[in-house]
Amino acid sequence: MKIQLTLLSEPTRTFEFQGRLGWTLVQLVEAGPLGVTTIERPAPRWSGYIHDLRKCGIPIETEMEPHKGSYPGQHARYVLTCDAEVKLLDRGEQA
């Protein structure tokens, strides 16, 4: 998957990402202000993807939330902190 991300903050900035970073951004944009947790949308390395995106200048906040169950504790909720648009450039499907 290859995407174009446009951050609609001042100044407007446009990036291109592919693979898991592109997938992660699609998930964050679709989730909107509610954000995403690894419990809701499992992926192997959410924290690593978020770290890499932040290094590129993408504004993402981490909110810690408690959870119950057999192994109570906390989990992260990741939220894109500005409005953004995503354009799919390539699905990456092989024929």
N, CA, C and O atoms as a MOPAC input file, in Angstrom:
PM7 MOZYME 1SCF
protein

 N      0.84600 1    -1.16900 1     0.00000 1
 C      0.00000 1     0.00000 1     0.00000 1
 C      0.89300 1     1.23400 1     0.00000 1
 O      1.84500 1     1.33700 1     0.77400 1
 N      0.56100 1     2.16500 1    -0.88700 1
 C      1.26700 1     3.44500 1    -0.93500 1
 C      0.21400 1     4.54100 1    -0.86900 1
 O     -0.77300 1     4.51700 1    -1.60500 1
 N      0.43900 1     5.51300 1     0.03300 1
 C     -0.53700 1     6.58100 1     0.22600 1
 C      0.12900 1     7.94400 1     0.16500 1
 O      1.34400 1     8.08100 1     0.30700 1
 N     -0.70700 1     8.94200 1    -0.04900 1
 C     -0.29100 1    10.32900 1     0.09500 1
 C     -1.09000 1    10.89900 1     1.25600 1
 O     -2.31900 1    10.82700 1     1.26100 1
 N     -0.40700 1    11.45800 1     2.22600 1
 C     -1.04700 1    12.05500 1     3.39800 1
 C     -0.85500 1    13.56100 1     3.32900 1
 O      0.26400 1    14.04700 1     3.16300 1
 N     -1.95500 1    14.29900 1     3.45700 1
 C     -1.88700 1    15.75500 1     3.53900 1
 C     -2.38500 1    16.18800 1     4.90800 1
 O     -3.53800 1    15.94600 1     5.26600 1
 N     -1.51200 1    16.82700 1     5.66700 1
 C     -1.88800 1    17.37000 1     6.96600 1
 C     -2.50000 1    18.74200 1     6.73300 1
 O     -1.87600 1    19.61300 1     6.12600 1
 N     -3.71900 1    18.93200 1     7.21500 1
 C     -4.46900 1    20.14800 1     6.94500 1
 C     -4.28800 1    21.20300 1     8.02700 1
 O     -5.21400 1    21.95700 1     8.32800 1
 N     -3.10800 1    21.25500 1     8.60400 1
 C     -2.77300 1    22.27200 1     9.59500 1
 C     -1.93600 1    23.33000 1     8.87900 1
 O     -1.54600 1    23.14600 1     7.72700 1
 N     -1.66900 1    24.41800 1     9.55400 1
 C     -0.84700 1    25.47800 1     8.95700 1
 C      0.60500 1    25.27100 1     9.36100 1
 O      0.88000 1    25.21900 1    10.56000 1
 N      1.52800 1    25.15300 1     8.45700 1
 C      1.31300 1    25.09600 1     7.02000 1
 C      0.86200 1    23.69600 1     6.59600 1
 O      1.17400 1    22.71200 1     7.26700 1
 N      0.13200 1    23.60900 1     5.48900 1
 C     -0.27800 1    22.31800 1     4.94300 1
 C      0.97300 1    21.58500 1     4.46700 1
 O      1.82300 1    22.15900 1     3.78600 1
 N      1.07000 1    20.30100 1     4.83900 1
 C      2.22700 1    19.49000 1     4.42700 1
 C      1.73300 1    18.19500 1     3.81100 1
 O      0.71300 1    17.64800 1     4.23100 1
 N      2.46000 1    17.70400 1     2.81300 1
 C      2.10200 1    16.46000 1     2.13700 1
 C      3.27300 1    15.49000 1     2.21300 1
 O      4.43000 1    15.87100 1     2.03300 1
 N      2.94700 1    14.22300 1     2.48500 1
 C      3.94100 1    13.15800 1     2.61100 1
 C      3.48100 1    11.96300 1     1.78100 1
 O      2.30100 1    11.84500 1     1.45000 1
 N      4.40800 1    11.09200 1     1.45300 1
 C      4.06400 1     9.79300 1     0.87500 1
 C      4.65000 1     8.70600 1     1.76700 1
 O      5.80000 1     8.78500 1     2.19800 1
 N      3.83100 1     7.68800 1     2.03500 1
 C      4.26000 1     6.54600 1     2.83500 1
 C      3.78600 1     5.27500 1     2.15400 1
 O      2.81600 1     5.27800 1     1.39600 1
 N      4.48100 1     4.20800 1     2.43500 1
 C      4.05500 1     2.91500 1     1.89600 1
 C      4.16900 1     1.83600 1     2.95700 1
 O      4.73600 1     2.05500 1     4.02800 1
 N      3.63000 1     0.68200 1     2.65000 1
 C      3.70300 1    -0.44800 1     3.55800 1
 C      2.94900 1    -0.20700 1     4.85200 1
 O      1.87500 1     0.39600 1     4.85800 1
 N      3.52600 1    -0.68800 1     5.95500 1
 C      2.86700 1    -0.58900 1     7.24900 1
 C      2.69900 1     0.84600 1     7.73700 1
 O      1.74100 1     1.13600 1     8.45300 1
 N      3.60500 1     1.75000 1     7.36800 1
 C      3.43400 1     3.14300 1     7.77900 1
 C      2.22500 1     3.74900 1     7.07300 1
 O      1.46200 1     4.49800 1     7.68300 1
 N      2.04600 1     3.43200 1     5.80200 1
 C      0.85900 1     3.88300 1     5.08600 1
 C     -0.40300 1     3.30700 1     5.69700 1
 O     -1.38700 1     4.02000 1     5.89000 1
 N     -0.37600 1     2.01300 1     6.00200 1
 C     -1.52700 1     1.34800 1     6.62700 1
 C     -1.86400 1     2.01000 1     7.96000 1
 O     -3.03300 1     2.25900 1     8.25600 1
 N     -0.84200 1     2.29400 1     8.76300 1
 C     -1.04600 1     2.91300 1    10.07900 1
 C     -1.72600 1     4.27500 1     9.94600 1
 O     -2.64600 1     4.58900 1    10.70100 1
 N     -1.28100 1     5.06700 1     9.00200 1
 C     -1.88100 1     6.38700 1     8.80700 1
 C     -3.33400 1     6.28700 1     8.34900 1
 O     -4.17200 1     7.08000 1     8.77900 1
 N     -3.63700 1     5.33200 1     7.49400 1
 C     -5.02800 1     5.13000 1     7.07500 1
 C     -5.88400 1     4.81200 1     8.29800 1
 O     -6.98400 1     5.34500 1     8.44000 1
 N     -5.38900 1     3.94800 1     9.17700 1
 C     -6.12700 1     3.58500 1    10.38400 1
 C     -6.36500 1     4.80600 1    11.27300 1
 O     -7.46400 1     4.98800 1    11.79600 1
 N     -5.34000 1     5.64100 1    11.44400 1
 C     -5.46200 1     6.83000 1    12.29100 1
 C     -6.44100 1     7.84300 1    11.70700 1
 O     -7.24400 1     8.42100 1    12.44000 1
 N     -6.38200 1     8.06100 1    10.39700 1
 C     -7.28700 1     9.02300 1     9.76500 1
 C     -8.72600 1     8.51700 1     9.84300 1
 O     -9.64000 1     9.28600 1    10.14200 1
 N     -8.92900 1     7.22400 1     9.57400 1
 C    -10.27700 1     6.65200 1     9.65000 1
 C    -10.84400 1     6.72300 1    11.06800 1
 O    -12.04600 1     6.92200 1    11.24300 1
 N     -9.99600 1     6.56500 1    12.07200 1
 C    -10.45000 1     6.58100 1    13.46400 1
 C    -10.82200 1     7.98300 1    13.93100 1
 O    -11.63800 1     8.13700 1    14.83900 1
 N    -10.23400 1     9.00000 1    13.32200 1
 C    -10.53600 1    10.37800 1    13.71100 1
 C    -10.10500 1    10.68200 1    15.12800 1
 O     -9.10400 1    10.14900 1    15.60600 1
 N    -10.86700 1    11.54700 1    15.80900 1
 C    -10.45900 1    11.98800 1    17.14900 1
 C    -10.54800 1    10.90000 1    18.22300 1
 O    -10.01500 1    11.07500 1    19.31800 1
 N    -11.21000 1     9.78700 1    17.92700 1
 C    -11.26300 1     8.68000 1    18.89400 1
 C     -9.94900 1     7.92100 1    18.96500 1
 O     -9.64700 1     7.29900 1    19.98400 1
 N     -9.17400 1     7.96300 1    17.90900 1
 C     -7.89300 1     7.27200 1    17.90100 1
 C     -8.03100 1     5.76100 1    17.76800 1
 O     -9.11400 1     5.23200 1    17.51700 1
 N     -6.90600 1     5.09100 1    17.94400 1
 C     -6.80000 1     3.65100 1    17.70600 1
 C     -6.02000 1     3.00200 1    18.83700 1
 O     -5.04800 1     3.57000 1    19.33600 1
 N     -6.44800 1     1.81000 1    19.23900 1
 C     -5.65300 1     0.99500 1    20.17400 1
 C     -5.27500 1    -0.29900 1    19.47300 1
 O     -5.89200 1    -0.69600 1    18.48500 1
 N     -4.25700 1    -0.94000 1    20.00300 1
 C     -3.83800 1    -2.22000 1    19.43300 1
 C     -4.87100 1    -3.31000 1    19.69800 1
 O     -4.89600 1    -4.33100 1    19.01100 1
 N     -5.71000 1    -3.08900 1    20.68300 1
 C     -6.77600 1    -4.05700 1    20.97800 1
 C     -7.84400 1    -3.99100 1    19.88100 1
 O     -8.38000 1    -5.02000 1    19.46900 1
 N     -8.14900 1    -2.77300 1    19.41100 1
 C     -9.18000 1    -2.58000 1    18.39400 1
 C     -8.69700 1    -2.94900 1    16.98900 1
 O     -9.45700 1    -3.49500 1    16.18900 1
 N     -7.44900 1    -2.65200 1    16.69900 1
 C     -6.88900 1    -2.89100 1    15.35700 1
 C     -5.49700 1    -3.49900 1    15.51600 1
 O     -4.49200 1    -2.78900 1    15.46700 1
 N     -5.44700 1    -4.80700 1    15.70400 1
 C     -4.15800 1    -5.46100 1    15.94300 1
 C     -3.18100 1    -5.32400 1    14.77800 1
 O     -3.56100 1    -5.39700 1    13.60900 1
 N     -1.93600 1    -5.12500 1    15.12700 1
 C     -0.82600 1    -5.08900 1    14.18000 1
 C      0.44100 1    -5.40700 1    14.97000 1
 O      0.49300 1    -5.16700 1    16.17700 1
 N      1.44300 1    -5.93400 1    14.31400 1
 C      2.62400 1    -6.40600 1    15.04300 1
 C      3.40200 1    -5.35100 1    15.83600 1
 O      3.87000 1    -5.64300 1    16.93700 1
 N      3.55000 1    -4.13500 1    15.30600 1
 C      4.45600 1    -3.17000 1    15.95800 1
 C      3.90700 1    -1.74800 1    15.95200 1
 O      4.57300 1    -0.83000 1    15.47400 1
 N      2.70700 1    -1.55800 1    16.47500 1
 C      2.11700 1    -0.22100 1    16.49500 1
 C      3.07300 1     0.82200 1    17.06200 1
 O      3.25100 1     1.88500 1    16.46800 1
 N      3.68300 1     0.53000 1    18.19500 1
 C      4.54800 1     1.53700 1    18.82900 1
 C      5.72100 1     1.90000 1    17.92200 1
 O      6.14000 1     3.05800 1    17.89100 1
 N      6.24600 1     0.94300 1    17.19600 1
 C      7.34200 1     1.21100 1    16.25700 1
 C      6.88700 1     2.06700 1    15.08800 1
 O      7.59600 1     2.98400 1    14.67300 1
 N      5.69500 1     1.76800 1    14.55000 1
 C      5.16700 1     2.57700 1    13.44600 1
 C      4.92800 1     4.01000 1    13.90200 1
 O      5.26100 1     4.95200 1    13.18300 1
 N      4.35200 1     4.18500 1    15.09300 1
 C      4.08600 1     5.51300 1    15.62800 1
 C      5.39700 1     6.28400 1    15.81800 1
 O      5.48600 1     7.46500 1    15.48300 1
 N      6.39000 1     5.61500 1    16.34600 1
 C      7.70800 1     6.23700 1    16.54700 1
 C      8.27100 1     6.74300 1    15.21700 1
 O      8.73600 1     7.88000 1    15.13200 1
 N      8.23200 1     5.89900 1    14.17800 1
 C      8.76600 1     6.27800 1    12.86800 1
 C      7.98900 1     7.44500 1    12.26200 1
 O      8.58500 1     8.33800 1    11.65900 1
 N      6.66500 1     7.44600 1    12.41700 1
 C      5.84700 1     8.52800 1    11.87100 1
 C      6.11900 1     9.84300 1    12.59300 1
 O      6.16400 1    10.90000 1    11.96400 1
 N      6.29700 1     9.78300 1    13.89600 1
 C      6.62000 1    10.99900 1    14.65200 1
 C      7.94900 1    11.58300 1    14.20400 1
 O      8.08800 1    12.80300 1    14.11000 1
 N      8.92900 1    10.73100 1    13.92700 1
 C     10.23400 1    11.19700 1    13.44500 1
 C     10.09700 1    11.93000 1    12.11300 1
 O     10.92200 1    12.78300 1    11.78700 1
 N      9.06100 1    11.60300 1    11.34200 1
 C      8.79900 1    12.28200 1    10.06600 1
 C      8.01400 1    13.57600 1    10.24700 1
 O      7.79300 1    14.30700 1     9.28200 1
 N      7.59300 1    13.86300 1    11.47000 1
 C      6.86000 1    15.09100 1    11.74600 1
 C      5.35100 1    14.94100 1    11.78600 1
 O      4.63700 1    15.94400 1    11.75900 1
 N      4.84200 1    13.71200 1    11.84900 1
 C      3.40400 1    13.48900 1    11.92300 1
 C      2.98000 1    13.66200 1    13.38500 1
 O      3.52800 1    12.99800 1    14.26500 1
 N      2.00600 1    14.55000 1    13.65700 1
 C      1.60100 1    14.81400 1    15.04600 1
 C      0.64500 1    13.74700 1    15.58900 1
 O     -0.54600 1    13.74300 1    15.27500 1
 N      1.18200 1    12.85900 1    16.39700 1
 C      0.41200 1    11.76200 1    16.98700 1
 C      0.61900 1    11.78900 1    18.49200 1
 O      1.75100 1    11.83900 1    18.97300 1
 N     -0.49200 1    11.75500 1    19.23700 1
 C     -0.42300 1    11.70200 1    20.69700 1
 C     -0.70300 1    10.28000 1    21.17900 1
 O     -1.40500 1     9.50900 1    20.52500 1
 N     -0.14000 1     9.95800 1    22.32900 1
 C     -0.40900 1     8.68600 1    22.98300 1
 C     -1.15700 1     8.96400 1    24.27500 1
 O     -0.68700 1     9.71500 1    25.13000 1
 N     -2.33100 1     8.34700 1    24.40700 1
 C     -3.12000 1     8.44600 1    25.63000 1
 C     -3.14400 1     7.05500 1    26.25900 1
 O     -3.47400 1     6.07800 1    25.58700 1
 N     -2.80300 1     6.96100 1    27.52000 1
 C     -2.81200 1     5.67000 1    28.20000 1
 C     -4.18200 1     5.43300 1    28.82900 1
 O     -4.74700 1     6.32300 1    29.46400 1
 N     -4.71200 1     4.21400 1    28.64300 1
 C     -6.03000 1     3.84200 1    29.15500 1
 C     -5.92000 1     2.56200 1    29.96900 1
 O     -5.14600 1     1.67000 1    29.62100 1
 N     -6.68100 1     2.46500 1    31.04000 1
 C     -6.69300 1     1.21800 1    31.80400 1
 C     -7.53900 1     0.16300 1    31.09800 1
 O     -8.47500 1     0.48900 1    30.36700 1
 N     -7.20300 1    -1.08600 1    31.32200 1
 C     -8.06500 1    -2.17400 1    30.86200 1
 C     -8.14400 1    -3.24900 1    31.93400 1
 O     -7.22600 1    -3.43600 1    32.73300 1
 N     -9.28100 1    -3.95100 1    31.92400 1
 C     -9.52100 1    -5.00700 1    32.91100 1
 C     -9.30600 1    -6.35600 1    32.25100 1
 O     -8.71300 1    -6.44200 1    31.17600 1
 N     -9.78300 1    -7.39100 1    32.88700 1
 C     -9.66300 1    -8.73000 1    32.33000 1
 C     -8.67000 1    -9.56400 1    33.10200 1
 O     -8.29800 1    -9.23600 1    34.22900 1
 N     -8.24600 1   -10.64700 1    32.48100 1
 C     -7.30800 1   -11.57100 1    33.12600 1
 C     -5.96400 1   -10.91600 1    33.43500 1
 O     -5.30900 1   -11.27100 1    34.41500 1
 N     -5.56100 1    -9.98000 1    32.61900 1
 C     -4.28100 1    -9.29100 1    32.79500 1
 C     -4.51600 1    -7.78400 1    32.79700 1
 O     -4.20800 1    -7.11600 1    31.81000 1
 N     -5.06000 1    -7.23200 1    33.89200 1
 C     -5.36000 1    -5.80200 1    33.93000 1
 C     -4.09300 1    -4.95600 1    33.83700 1
 O     -3.00900 1    -5.37500 1    34.24300 1
 N     -4.25900 1    -3.78500 1    33.30300 1
 C     -3.12100 1    -2.87300 1    33.16600 1
 C     -3.51300 1    -1.67700 1    32.33400 1
 O     -4.61700 1    -1.15000 1    32.47200 1
 N     -2.61100 1    -1.24600 1    31.47000 1
 C     -2.85800 1    -0.10100 1    30.60400 1
 C     -2.49200 1    -0.44800 1    29.16900 1
 O     -1.64900 1    -1.30700 1    28.91100 1
 N     -3.14200 1     0.23600 1    28.25300 1
 C     -2.76600 1     0.13400 1    26.84500 1
 C     -2.78100 1     1.53700 1    26.24700 1
 O     -3.37500 1     2.45700 1    26.80900 1
 N     -2.12600 1     1.68700 1    25.11400 1
 C     -2.01400 1     2.99400 1    24.46900 1
 C     -3.13800 1     3.20000 1    23.45900 1
 O     -3.56700 1     2.26900 1    22.77800 1
 N     -3.59700 1     4.43800 1    23.38200 1
 C     -4.50700 1     4.87700 1    22.31900 1
 C     -3.75300 1     5.95900 1    21.55300 1
 O     -3.31700 1     6.95400 1    22.13200 1
 N     -3.60600 1     5.75500 1    20.25100 1
 C     -2.87800 1     6.69300 1    19.39900 1
 C     -3.87000 1     7.56300 1    18.64300 1
 O     -4.82700 1     7.06300 1    18.05200 1
 N     -3.63100 1     8.88200 1    18.66700 1
 C     -4.55200 1     9.83500 1    18.05500 1
 C     -3.76700 1    10.80400 1    17.17200 1
 O     -2.81600 1    11.44200 1    17.62300 1
 N     -4.17800 1    10.90200 1    15.91300 1
 C     -3.63500 1    11.91200 1    15.01600 1
 C     -4.21700 1    13.25200 1    15.45300 1
 O     -5.43800 1    13.39300 1    15.52900 1
 N     -3.37100 1    14.23400 1    15.74000 1
 C     -3.84800 1    15.45700 1    16.39400 1
 C     -4.12600 1    16.62000 1    15.44400 1
 O     -4.23500 1    17.76200 1    15.88900 1
 N     -4.24100 1    16.35200 1    14.16600 1
 C     -4.66700 1    17.38800 1    13.23100 1
 C     -5.51300 1    16.73200 1    12.14500 1
 O     -5.45300 1    15.51800 1    11.94700 1
 N     -6.28800 1    17.53200 1    11.45500 1
 C     -7.07800 1    17.00000 1    10.34600 1
 C     -6.13700 1    16.59900 1     9.22300 1
 O     -5.10600 1    17.23100 1     8.99700 1
 N     -6.51500 1    15.53400 1     8.52600 1
 C     -5.67100 1    15.03300 1     7.44900 1
 C     -6.52800 1    14.36400 1     6.38300 1
 O     -7.64400 1    13.91700 1     6.64700 1
 N     -5.98400 1    14.30600 1     5.18000 1
 C     -6.61100 1    13.58700 1     4.07900 1
 C     -5.63100 1    12.54100 1     3.57300 1
 O     -4.42400 1    12.77500 1     3.50900 1
 N     -6.17200 1    11.38700 1     3.21500 1
 C     -5.36100 1    10.30600 1     2.67700 1
 C     -5.83400 1     9.99900 1     1.26400 1
 O     -7.03100 1     9.89400 1     0.99700 1
 N     -4.87500 1     9.86000 1     0.37800 1
 C     -5.16700 1     9.46400 1    -0.99200 1
 C     -4.39900 1     8.17700 1    -1.26800 1
 O     -3.18300 1     8.12300 1    -1.08400 1
 N     -5.10700 1     7.14300 1    -1.70700 1
 C     -4.46900 1     5.87200 1    -2.02900 1
 C     -3.77300 1     5.99700 1    -3.37400 1
 O     -4.41400 1     6.31200 1    -4.37700 1
 N     -2.46600 1     5.75400 1    -3.40700 1
 C     -1.69100 1     5.83300 1    -4.64200 1
 C     -1.50900 1     4.46400 1    -5.28300 1
 O     -1.48300 1     4.34100 1    -6.50800 1
 N     -1.38300 1     3.42300 1    -4.43800 1
 C     -1.15400 1     2.06900 1    -4.94800 1
 C     -1.53400 1     1.07800 1    -3.86900 1
 O     -1.06300 1     1.18400 1    -2.73600 1
 N     -2.37400 1     0.12300 1    -4.20000 1
 C     -2.77700 1    -0.90000 1    -3.23500 1
 C     -1.66100 1    -1.90200 1    -2.95800 1
 O     -1.68200 1    -2.58400 1    -1.93400 1
 N     -0.69500 1    -1.99300 1    -3.85400 1
 C      0.39300 1    -2.92800 1    -3.65100 1
 C      0.03000 1    -4.36200 1    -3.92800 1
 O      0.75800 1    -5.27400 1    -3.53600 1
 N     -1.10500 1    -4.58400 1    -4.61200 1
 C     -1.54400 1    -5.93900 1    -4.92100 1
 C     -0.73400 1    -6.48200 1    -6.08600 1
 O     -0.38800 1    -5.75100 1    -7.01400 1
 N     -0.44400 1    -7.74400 1    -6.02700 1
 C      0.27000 1    -8.40400 1    -7.09700 1
 C     -0.71000 1    -9.18800 1    -7.95700 1
 O     -1.64000 1    -9.81200 1    -7.44500 1
 N     -0.49900 1    -9.15300 1    -9.24300 1
 C     -1.40200 1    -9.87300 1   -10.17200 1
 C     -1.12800 1   -11.35600 1   -10.17700 1
 O     -1.79100 1   -12.10400 1   -10.89600 1

